[in-house]
Amino acid sequence: MKAICWILAGFYLLFCCNAEEGLNFPTYDGKDRVIDLNEKNYKQALKKYDMLCLLFHEPVSSDKASQKQFQMTEMVLELAAQVLEPRSIGFGMVDSKKDAKLAKKLGLLEEGSLYVFKDERLVEFDGELSADVLVEFLLDLLEDPVEVINSKLELQAFDQIDDEIKLIGYFKGEDSEHFKAFEEAAEQFQPYIKFFATFDKGVAKKLGLKMNEVDFYEPFMEEPVHIPDKPYSEEELVDFVREHRRATLRKLRPEDMFETWEDDMEGIHIVAFAEEDDPDGFEFLEILKQVARDNTDNPDLSIVWIDPDDFPLLITYWEKTFKIDLFRPQIGVVNVTDVSSTCPE
């Protein structure tokens, strides 16, 4: 027993000695990892990495402001490349003018966008261009497209997810043709939409699922929607998700903020600012959820909830642009085309 105690004490001391160093944020080590991709080296890069993340950029102009902005973007990619190097995730850049033929060949369309190649799939990153958001996005993309739930604890964790779209299906096993169709559909939306599956009768019973049935959960709704006409093909699942993916109430998230912001109702967003951890914000958010639940069948209603705590660097900009005080809940209408707002409350 004494020997075991000494061993545990040794581990404790080792942990304590390295704790400060282990909690430090990574800094750029000076090694260049981002590749300038061209027609000569792109095939080699695609083969070398499990995933390849590419910035499709316009030619860098000669003015200092543009060059500095480009250097900052490049540094974000370099830091992400450094952190993800052990995961076999590579990074590169494609110049829209110099490498126009390559861009067309790869399917790169929008200048300033980040594209990720994984298993012959092309995924566009629509989030905030910061190293931490990008790293988290790529790690999520590296995971299996479907997470399997087979215990009560895992089911509890599943129930806690209420601010994003999720799907869950009940299947016989991983070799089931219906599960494979579900998995292939999940790949089309990974990592933006979460897909779950269970092979456990007890879990399925708690969820009210029958064999080969899939439930669709809209954010902040109390009850799921049974997808009709089971069993489903991959195409049927994909079509259903695309038709229903715009939720009545959506939370703006750093990982897909531009996709959400651009998905407006004829140029207009109903936007609500509320801090979830603030008592007034929490109460205001509960009212928003109830409004969304009462109007979930209204195709013309779309509310975007923004928690300012998720975007600390944008708080001052939003307050100045929309002429509001984000220390208390606000709601109003935003015209996306000219970034104007009306009726903040």
N, C-alpha and C positions, 0 to 999 in steps of 0.2 A: 504493500500500500504506500509506504514512504517513497519507494522508487517511482511509483506512478505520480505522486504529488510533485516530486522534483522534476519529472518530465513535463508535467503540466505547467509548472512554474517557469521552466525553461522556455516553453512556447509563449507564455505570457510575456516574459521579458523580451523575447525576440520580437513579438508583435509590438510591444511598447516602444522599443528602440527604433523600429521602422515606421511607426504610425505617422509621425509628422511628415516624413518624406513621401509615404504612400498616399497622403491626402492632398498633396500639392497638385495644382492644375498643370497639365502638360504645356510646355513651351516649345516653340519651334527650335529644332536642333541644328538648323542650317543646311541639312541635306536636301537637295532637290529631288522630289519624287514625281511631280506632275509632268507628264509627257506632252510635248508638242506633237500632236497626232497628224500624220499625213498618209498618203496612199502607199508609201513604202513600208511603214511600220505598224499600221493599224491592225492587220491580221495577227501579227505576232502579239500585240497587246491584248487582243480579244482572247487569244489562246492562253496567255500567261495567267490571267486573273479569273477568279470565279465570277467577279462582277467588275465592270468597268464604268466609271462615272465620268462623263464628258461635259465640259462647259463649251457651248456653242456661242461664240462671241463675235461681235463686229470688230473690224480692224481698229487697233488702238490709235487714236488721234495724237497729234503732236503736242497738244496743250497739256500743261502740268496737272490740271484738275482731273482730266480723263486718265492720265497715266497713273496718278495716285490712286484713283478709284479702282483701276485695273489691278494695281499691285496689292490693294487690300483684298480684293476678290481672290487673287492668286494665293495670298497668304492663308485665307480660309481653307482653300483646297489643299494647300501644303500641310497644314496642321491636321486636317481630317485624314489625309493620306498617311501621315506619320502615325496617327493613332490606330488606323485600320490596317496598317501594313501586315501584321500577323494574321489577319483574316483573309488575305488574298483578295483585297479590294484595291483596284488601281484607279488612278485619276489622270485625266488628260484634257487638252484644250484643242478646239478646232476653230480656226479662223474662217469666218463666213466668206471672205473674199479670196484669200490665198488657197483655201482648201474647199472651194465650193463644190467640186466634183465629189469629193469624199463625203461632204455633208449630205449631198443628195443621195449618195449610195447608202449611207447609214440611216437616212430618214430623219435627219435633224432639220427642223423647220423654223423655229422661232429663235432669233438672236437674243442672247442674254439668258437662255434657258439651260438647265442642267438635265442631262439624259443619262439613264443608267441601263446598261446592257446586262441582262441576266438570263441564261438559258435560252438564248435566241429571242428574248422578249425585250422590248424597249419601253422603259418606264420614265415618265417625265416627273421631275421633282418640282412641286409647286409651293414649296415652303420658304420660310425665312432663311436667307443665305448667311447662316452663322455655323461655325464648326460644330457646336454641340447639337444643334437641330439636325444638321446634315448627317452626323455620325449616328444619331439615334434612328433616323429614317433608314439609313443603309443597313444597320444591324437588324431592324425589323424586317427589311426586305430579304435579308439573308436567312431568316427563319423559315420553317415550313409554312406553307400558305394556310394550313388548317391546324388549329390547336385542339387536341383531343382532351375531353373532360370525362373522367371515369371515377370521381370520388366526390364526397359531400363538400370537402374543403375547396376543391377546384370549382364546384358549382357555386359556392358562396362568392368566390372571386369573380366568376362570370356575372353573377347578379349585381355586383358592385359597379359594373360598367354601364353607365346610363347616359353618358354624354356623346356617344357616337353610335353609328350604325353597327349592328352585329347580326350575324345569322348563325343558327345552330341546327344541325340535322342529326337524326338517329339512324344508324346503319348497322348492318350485320357485322361488318369488320372492314379492315383496310383493303381487303381483296375484293370487296363488293363493287360491282360495276357502277352502282348508284353513288357510292362514296367517291369513286374515281371521277365521276362527272361533277360532283360537288367540289372536289379538289381542283379540277381544271377550271371551274368557274371562279374559284377563290383566287387563282393565279392572276386572273384578269383585273382584280381590284386590289391586290396586295401592294403596299401595306396600308392603303387608305381605309379599307373596310375589313373588319375582323370576321373571320369565319371560324366556327367551332363545330365539333362533332362529338358524339358519344356512341359507344358500343355497349353501354351498360343499361340494362333494363330498368334498374332502380332510378338512375338519373333521368332516363327518358320519361318514366312515369311521373316524376316530380315536375318535369317540364311540360307534361301533357302531350308528348310526342309519340306518334305511331311509327312503325318501321318505315324507313325511307321518306319520312316527312321532314320538312324544313320550316322553321319559323324565322320570320324577319322582324327585327326589333328596330323601330324608329327611335331616335334619341329622345329621352325624357318621357316616353310613353309608358304607361303602366302595364299594358298588355301587348303581346306580339301579334303579328298577322300570320296566319297559316298560309303558306304559298299553295295555291290550288293545283289540282291535277297531278298529284304525285304518282309514280316516280318521275323525276325530271331529267331532261337532257342538259348538257352544259349550256347550250344556247338558250333554253327556256329560263334557266336560273340567271344568266347574264342579262337577258332582256328584262326580267322582273326587277332586278336590282337597279338597272339603269333607269327604269320607269319610276321607281319609288325612292331613289337615293336623295332627292332633295327633301329634307325634313322640314316640318313646319317651324321648328326651333333648332338652330344649329349653333354650336360653339365655335368661334374662330380659334383655330389651333395653329401654332407656329409651323407645323409640318405640312399643312395644306392651305395656308391662309390665302394665297392668291387664287386658288381654284374656287374657294368659297366666296371670296370677294367678287370674282368675275361672274359667278353664277347668280345674277341678279334678276329681278322681276322687271323687265323692260327698262333697265337702267336705275331702278330704285331698290334700296334696301331699307327695311325697318331695322334699326340698329339699337341695341340696348347695351349700355355699359353698366356693369355691376360687379363688385368684388364679392366672390362667394364666401370668403372668410370674414367679411364684415357683416354685422347683424342686420343693418339696413339693406345691404346688398343681397344677403341671403333671403330676406323676406320678399324683396322685389323680384328675385329670381323665381321663387316659389309661385308668385302671381303669374309670371311669364310662362312657367310650365303649365299652369292650369289653363291659361288662355290657349296655349298650343294644343293641349289635350281636347279642349272644347271645340277647336277649329281644325282638327287634324285632317278632315276631309275637304278642306277648302284649298283648292290648288293654287289660288291667287295670293295666299298668305305665306310669307317667308320672313322669319325673324332671325337676325344674327345677334347672338350674345357674345360680348367681348368682356373678358375679365382683365382689367388693366394690369393686374399682377403678373399676367403671362407675357406682357409686352412693356416692361419698364422703360425701355429707351424710346417708346413711341408716345408715352403719356403727355409730355409737353407739346409734342407736335399735334396730337389730337385735340388737346385743350385749346390750342391757338387756332387750329383750322376750323373746328366746329364751335368755338367760343362757348365752351362748357367747363364745368368744374367736376373733375373725375373723382373728387373725394366723396361724392355722393352719387347714387344711381341716376342714370340719365337714359332717356329714350327719345328717339326722333327718327326722321326720314332722311336718308342720305342719297343724293344723286351721284351715282358712281362716275358718270361721264364728266362731271365738272367738280367733283369732290365738295359739293356744297351740302349744307344741312338745313333742315327746317324743324321747327317745333320741338326743340329739346325740352325735356321736363325733368 
